[in-house]
Amino acid sequence: MIFAFIRLAIAGLIAFFFYAAWAYYANSLVTDDTNILYKAALVQGTYSGGITLIFTFILELCHKFFRNKQFCLPFVVPAVAKPGFFSKECATTKSFEASLLTIEHAHRGSCVPGMLVTPLPAITVQSVFVVGVNVAFMTPNLWLTVAPSIFFSTVYGYVYSISLTKKLKHAQA
């Protein structure tokens, strides 16, 4: 337990210093005002350190939910409406259910494993927050400031998701 806390604290500190330095640099390209540069660095660094902790927590939750599932790309939304979704059975619902089964059988083997879906909610939350926070604080060079955060969060999310899946498979073997 204590090692997990230390690991998360170190990750948060690394994120803080890396993104604070990046925000300072990115915004120094458009302004010489040190107050704006320090504010952008402090906002991005603080945000990145905190979101690293939240991001990892969301990844853990999503991994528990998605790890054993498969998702067929063409029909992810209709797959939610499986038989039993409809309250009354009629020709339309029977036809819809038959269509879903046909599609499901046609796409066997072309589905995406859950570990590839796992990071998407965390990446979406992180991306919306990082853009929103920097818009709220009027960061002058917004996209250059937030692009590394979104990119590295995506890489981190997928590496973390794959490692959780490998760890789980190893434990089950």
Secondary structure, DSSP 8 states (H G I E B T S, - for coil): -HHHHHHHHHHHHHHHHHHHHHHHHHHHTT---HHHHHHHHHHHHHHHHHHHHHHHHHHHHHHHHHTT-EEEGGGHHHHHS-TTSSSS--HHHHHHHHHHHHHHHHTTT-EEEHHHHTHHHHHHHHHHHHHHHHHHTT-TTHHHHHHHHHHHHHHHHHHHHHHHHHHHHHHH-
